Structures are given as C-alpha cells and as structure tokens.
Amino acid sequence: MNALRVAIIGTGMIAEVHARAVRMVGGRLTGVLGSRPERGAQAAQRWGGRGYLDLEELLADVPDVVHVCTPNATHAPYVRALLAAGVAVVCEKPLGLDGAEAHELADLARRAGVVATVPFVYRYHPLVREIRSRVARGGLGRVLLMHGTYLQDWMLDAHTANWRVDPALGGGSRAFADIGSHWCDLVEFVSGERFEAASAQFSLAHPERPIGSDHAFGGGVATAERPIAPVETEDAAIVALRTRSGVPASVVVSQVSAGRKNRLWFEIDGTSASAVFDQEAPETVWFGTTNGASVLRRAEAEPSPEQARLNAFPAGHAQGWGDAFAAFVADTYAAVRGEAPDGLPTFDDGARAADIVDAVRASALSASWEAVAAS
C-alpha cells in the first residue's frame, strides 16, 4: 500500500508529536510550513521533507493529508484553504475559537467530502475502549454519576508566558478549552451520555503574566525587559454538568496544580458497578462493585474487541499517550483510504467540544446554568 503524502503546518511541541505519529504509522512527510520559512526549514531537517515558503507551495506539493498544529486563532484560515483544495485535514483543537466558527468548519468539511479529524486521542487508550464496551453492554448498569479531573502544573509559575493566555490567539477560554474539552469528549464518548447544561466557576492564579511564549510545558524565566500584561483567561475551572438523560457530572480542570503533569482522571458510577481510568496510569483500569473492587490490566483476561484492536503490545509491555496518538493518526489515514474506523473523532466532534466550551465560559461569566447547544 502506497504511503500517504503528509504535510504539517506548525513547528511547536504538538507539531513534533504529530510528526512522530506520522512516522510511526508509515506516512510520508513531504514537508513543514512554519510561521517563518526558516522555522519550517529547521523543523523539516529534524522530521523529514522540506520547508515550505507558504501555503501555496504546500498545496502545490499535492499532499493527501495536512496536519494543522498552529495557534488556535490560525486554525480556521488554514482549514478553510485546505478544504477548498479538497485536502484531508487533521486540525488540533479547538477546531474554532467558538462554536460558530467550529460548526462552519465542520459544515465545510462535510460539503468538501474529505476526511477531517480532531486529535481527541485519549479515546485511543485500549482500556478506555474496554470501559466503553462494558458501559454499552450494560456492565455498569444505568449510569448514575460521572466525575473527574484534568490537572496540570505547567502554568503554575507566575513568570510562565504562553500565547494561549492571549484571547486573540487562544480564545476566550484557556484551561477549560485546552484540556477540559478533552475530558468532556472522553466522558461523553465512553458513557454515551450527552451534556446539555453547565454551571462553571473560573479562577486565576496570577492576574498578570509576561507577554510572549515560552516552550510549552517548560516554564518561564523572568527578565526585566519582559513586558507584563493582565491575564484574561482562566487558570482553573470547576464545572458541574447535566446530561440530557439527567445524569449529573462534575470536573475540576487546572493548569496550576503543583506536581500534576497530565492527570486526566474520570469515574463513571452505575447501578451495578463503577469504572475508573487514569491517563497517567493507562495500563490498568479500576472496577468496583458492592462486593469489592478489581484492577484489570491491559491485554489480560478476555479483552473486548474494542480494546483488542488497539492493543499493540502484549500485557506488561506498556502503551502510553504516544501510542494512542499514533493509533488516532492511523485511523485517520485508514479513513482517507476509504475505511470507517470506530470512534474516529471528526470535525463534528470538534464542533461539539466548542459548544461545550461556549456554555462553560458563558456560565462562568453569568454565574448561572447555561445550555449546551444541541448537536
């Protein structure tokens, strides 16, 4: 099978993750477009292909798929141009700066008839699929409650600067849009429930930060020359949610929780059993009943077909986030070739996430429950 020809727009941390996944699944990286030609050329030296001068040169190279891994405010312009050219797109989330923009892009992708996906890659941990399968089969009974956290600490230092802090570049929500959207997508995906309303409270750790952008997740260094600006986007959020069937849910989201690097954790409690998944320990899942609890390890016992499809290694040989990312890219490329992989997150899912973010931000501003747009 001929390798798909792939281009990447962006040169930062997440673009490098995409480039690694492209190589892992056998894609052929044709080149990289950076914010400046020299940045694209430098990234291409590390990852392969060549540095493009501009989007026109990238499109002239006729890639099969383009990965958009740039600051949030640039997603829509790039995606519009790529869809107009009939190219399959992988776009980092958020798909748009708000629900209206995200739905516009989802509609454009539908009309263009091309594969268009968003990297909600936590869906691709094998044990996430195991829980999903058991919920669908009724193994947890009727869902009563869903709760969890998504905690990081990379913005804890007051001197850390990042483009995401600026609403003009990152959008009106930061912590929740960046990581809370992952939690909501994952819990909806696993449970089959759909959130219909949100009540949120946002908080700031630091009212001011330096202008600019440090290496993501790297921490900043203060200098006297660095200008300071007020912070307008949240460092943390506490959100109560209600599903269409009346199931209550809650999530705590933070980018300022010391020692927490990437702790996406959720629990689904049902009338028969409960299930817990922790992204920082993805090789096991906890199941509880009134008679006790058990820990299931990946690839042991009798994995569900959903889990088995994603088990790349035998039990005891750890799979992690990088493997989940590669599995997402592999499914995207399979869809480009005409297959229909189960659970592939598309632009419709990206638009859904944007609707939830809009409702959460509106609630934080209004101090009242806000409806999530029906989708």
C-alpha positions in Angstrom: 0.0 0.0 0.0 1.4 3.4 -1.0 2.2 5.7 1.9 0.1 8.8 2.2 1.8 12.0 1.5 1.6 14.2 4.6 2.4 17.9 5.3 2.5 19.6 8.7 1.7 23.2 9.4 3.3 24.3 12.6 6.7 23.7 14.3 6.0 23.6 18.1 5.7 20.8 20.6 2.4 19.4 19.4 3.6 19.5 15.7 6.5 17.4 16.7 4.2 14.9 18.3 2.2 14.8 15.0 5.4 14.3 13.0 6.4 11.4 15.2 3.0 9.8 14.8 3.1 10.2 11.0 6.4 8.3 11.0 5.1 5.6 13.4 2.1 4.7 11.1 4.1 4.8 7.8 3.1 8.2 6.4 5.5 10.0 4.2 6.2 13.5 5.4 6.6 15.8 2.4 7.3 19.0 4.3 6.6 21.5 7.0 5.2 25.1 6.9 6.3 27.3 9.8 5.4 30.8 10.9 8.6 31.8 9.1 10.3 30.0 6.3 13.4 29.4 8.4 11.3 27.7 11.1 9.7 25.4 8.6 13.2 24.5 7.2 14.6 23.8 10.7 11.7 21.5 11.6 11.9 19.7 8.2 15.6 19.0 8.9 14.5 17.3 12.2 11.4 15.5 10.9 11.9 15.0 7.2 10.6 16.5 4.0 11.3 20.2 3.1 10.4 23.6 4.5 7.6 25.3 2.6 7.7 29.0 1.9 3.9 29.4 2.1 0.6 27.6 2.0 0.5 27.9 -1.8 3.8 26.0 -2.1 2.5 23.4 0.3 -0.7 22.8 -1.7 1.3 22.7 -4.9 3.0 19.6 -3.5 -0.4 17.9 -3.5 -0.4 16.2 0.0 -3.0 13.6 0.8 -3.3 14.9 4.4 -2.3 18.1 6.1 -2.0 18.4 9.9 -2.7 21.9 11.3 -0.8 22.3 14.5 -0.7 26.1 14.9 -2.0 28.7 17.5 -5.8 28.5 17.8 -6.7 31.7 16.0 -5.0 30.4 12.8 -6.9 27.1 12.6 -9.9 28.4 10.7 -8.0 30.3 7.9 -5.7 27.3 7.2 -8.6 24.8 7.4 -10.8 26.8 5.0 -8.0 26.9 2.4 -7.2 23.2 2.8 -10.8 22.1 2.5 -11.3 24.4 -0.6 -8.4 22.5 -2.1 -10.1 19.1 -1.3 -7.3 18.0 1.1 -8.0 15.8 4.1 -7.2 17.7 7.3 -6.2 16.9 10.9 -6.7 20.0 12.9 -5.6 20.5 16.5 -8.3 21.5 18.9 -10.0 23.8 19.5 -11.4 23.5 16.0 -12.6 27.1 16.1 -12.4 30.0 18.6 -16.0 29.5 19.3 -18.9 27.2 18.4 -20.0 29.2 15.4 -16.5 29.0 13.8 -16.1 25.3 14.6 -19.5 24.5 13.1 -18.6 26.5 10.0 -15.5 24.3 9.5 -17.4 21.1 10.2 -20.0 22.1 7.6 -17.3 23.0 5.1 -15.6 19.6 5.6 -19.0 17.8 5.1 -19.6 19.7 1.8 -16.0 19.1 0.7 -16.4 15.3 1.2 -13.0 14.9 2.7 -11.8 13.3 6.0 -11.4 15.9 8.7 -10.4 14.9 12.2 -9.6 16.4 15.6 -7.0 14.7 17.9 -9.1 13.7 20.8 -6.5 10.9 21.2 -7.4 9.8 24.7 -10.2 7.8 23.0 -7.4 5.6 21.8 -6.1 4.2 25.1 -7.1 0.5 24.8 -8.6 0.4 28.4 -10.8 3.5 27.5 -12.4 1.3 24.9 -12.7 -1.5 27.4 -14.8 0.7 29.7 -16.8 2.0 26.8 -17.6 -1.5 25.6 -18.7 -2.6 29.1 -20.9 0.5 29.5 -22.6 -0.2 26.1 -23.2 -3.8 27.2 -24.8 -2.8 30.4 -21.9 -3.9 32.6 -22.1 -0.9 34.8 -25.9 -0.8 34.9 -27.7 2.5 34.5 -25.2 5.4 34.7 -25.9 7.4 37.9 -22.9 9.8 38.2 -19.8 10.9 36.3 -16.9 12.9 37.8 -13.2 13.5 37.5 -10.3 15.9 37.0 -7.8 17.1 34.4 -4.9 18.6 36.3 -1.6 20.0 35.1 1.0 22.4 36.6 2.9 23.9 33.7 1.3 27.4 34.2 1.9 27.5 38.0 4.9 29.8 37.8 3.8 33.4 37.5 6.6 34.1 35.1 5.5 31.5 32.6 4.3 33.0 29.3 2.4 31.4 26.6 0.4 32.5 23.5 -2.6 30.7 24.9 -3.0 33.4 27.6 -3.9 36.0 24.9 -7.6 35.6 24.0 -6.8 37.0 20.5 -4.6 34.0 19.9 -6.1 31.3 22.1 -9.7 32.2 22.5 -11.8 33.3 25.4 -11.2 30.2 27.5 -7.8 28.7 28.1 -7.6 25.9 30.7 -11.1 24.5 30.0 -10.9 24.9 26.3 -7.4 23.3 26.2 -7.9 20.3 28.5 -11.4 20.4 29.8 -12.6 19.8 26.3 -10.6 16.5 26.3 -12.3 15.4 29.5 -15.8 16.1 28.2 -15.2 14.5 24.9 -13.8 11.4 26.6 -16.5 11.0 29.1 -19.3 11.5 26.5 -17.5 9.0 24.3 -17.2 6.4 26.9 -20.6 6.8 28.6 -22.8 7.5 25.6 -24.3 10.4 27.6 -24.5 14.0 26.2 -24.1 17.1 28.3 -27.0 19.6 28.0 -26.1 22.2 30.6 -23.2 23.5 32.6 -22.5 25.6 35.7 -19.0 26.8 36.0 -16.6 28.9 38.1 -13.3 30.1 36.7 -10.3 31.2 38.8 -6.9 32.9 38.2 -3.7 32.0 39.9 -1.9 35.1 38.6 -3.6 38.3 37.4 -0.6 39.2 35.3 1.9 37.3 33.2 4.8 38.1 30.8 3.9 38.7 27.2 5.2 36.2 24.7 5.5 32.4 24.7 7.9 30.0 26.4 8.3 26.4 25.3 5.0 24.7 26.1 5.2 22.8 29.4 8.6 24.1 30.0 8.2 27.0 32.5 9.3 30.6 32.0 12.2 32.8 33.0 11.5 36.3 34.2 13.6 39.2 32.8 13.4 42.9 33.5 12.9 43.5 29.8 9.8 41.3 29.5 6.6 43.3 29.4 3.7 42.3 31.7 0.0 42.2 30.7 -3.2 41.4 32.6 -4.4 37.8 32.3 -7.9 37.4 30.9 -8.2 33.6 30.6 -8.7 31.1 33.4 -6.0 29.0 35.1 -8.6 26.7 36.6 -12.3 25.8 36.4 -14.8 23.8 38.5 -17.7 22.7 36.3 -21.0 21.0 37.1 -22.7 19.4 34.2 -26.0 17.7 33.5 -26.7 15.2 30.7 -29.8 15.0 28.5 -30.9 12.0 30.5 -30.4 13.8 33.8 -27.1 12.3 34.9 -25.1 14.7 37.0 -21.4 15.2 36.3 -18.5 17.3 37.6 -14.9 18.0 36.6 -12.1 20.1 38.1 -9.7 21.5 35.5 -6.4 23.1 36.3 -3.1 24.1 34.8 -1.7 25.3 38.2 -1.9 22.1 40.3 1.7 21.5 41.6 3.0 18.1 40.7 0.2 17.1 38.4 1.7 16.8 34.9 -1.2 15.4 32.9 -3.7 13.8 35.2 -6.9 13.2 33.2 -9.0 11.0 35.5 -12.6 10.0 35.4 -15.0 7.8 37.2 -18.4 6.5 35.9 -20.7 5.2 38.6 -23.6 2.9 37.6 -26.2 0.9 39.4 -24.2 -2.3 39.1 -20.5 -1.2 39.0 -18.1 1.8 38.8 -15.2 2.2 36.5 -12.1 4.5 36.9 -9.5 5.5 34.3 -6.3 7.5 35.0 -4.4 8.7 31.9 -1.2 8.8 33.9 -1.6 5.0 34.6 -3.2 3.8 31.4 -2.2 0.2 31.7 -4.8 -0.5 34.4 -8.5 0.3 35.0 -10.3 0.0 38.3 -13.8 -1.6 38.5 -15.8 -1.5 41.7 -18.9 -3.3 43.0 -20.6 -3.5 46.3 -18.8 -6.8 46.8 -15.3 -5.3 46.3 -13.0 -3.9 43.6 -10.7 -5.3 41.0 -7.9 -3.9 38.8 -7.8 -5.0 35.2 -4.6 -4.8 33.3 -4.5 -4.1 29.6 -4.4 -7.2 27.3 -5.3 -9.6 30.1 -8.3 -11.8 30.7 -10.7 -11.5 27.7 -10.3 -8.1 26.2 -13.3 -6.7 24.4 -12.9 -6.4 20.6 -12.6 -2.6 21.0 -9.7 -3.0 23.4 -8.1 -5.8 21.4 -8.0 -3.8 18.2 -5.8 -1.1 19.9 -3.6 -3.5 21.9 -0.2 -3.0 20.1 1.9 -4.9 22.6 1.5 -7.9 24.9 0.4 -7.4 28.6 3.1 -5.9 30.7 4.7 -4.0 27.8 3.4 -0.5 28.4 1.5 1.5 25.9 1.0 5.2 26.5 -0.1 8.5 25.1 2.3 8.4 22.1 0.8 5.1 21.1 -2.7 6.4 21.5 -1.8 9.4 19.3 -0.3 7.1 16.6 -3.5 5.0 16.7 -5.6 8.1 16.1 -3.4 9.1 13.1 -3.6 5.5 11.8 -7.4 5.6 11.9 -7.5 9.0 10.2 -5.3 7.6 7.4 -7.5 4.5 7.2 -10.5 6.8 6.7 -8.7 8.6 4.0 -8.2 5.3 2.3 -12.0 4.6 2.5 -12.3 2.6 5.7 -14.7 3.6 8.6 -12.8 3.1 11.9 -14.9 3.1 15.0 -14.7 6.0 17.3 -12.7 8.3 15.0 -13.1 11.9 16.3 -14.2 14.2 13.4 -14.8 17.9 12.9 -18.3 17.2 14.2 -16.8 16.2 17.5 -14.6 19.3 17.4 -17.7 21.4 16.9 -19.4 19.6 19.8 -16.5 20.3 22.1 -16.6 24.0 21.1 -20.3 24.1 22.0 -19.5 22.8 25.5 -16.7 25.3 25.9 -19.0 28.1 24.9 -21.6 27.0 27.5 -19.0 26.7 30.3 -17.4 30.1 29.6 -20.9 31.7 29.4 -21.8 30.1 32.8 -18.6 31.4 34.4 -19.4 34.9 33.2 -23.1 34.8 34.1 -22.8 32.7 37.3 -25.8 30.7 36.2 -26.6 27.4 34.4 -26.1 27.7 30.7 -27.4 25.3 28.0 -25.1 23.5 25.7 -26.1 24.0 22.1 -27.9 20.9 20.7 -25.8 18.9 18.3 
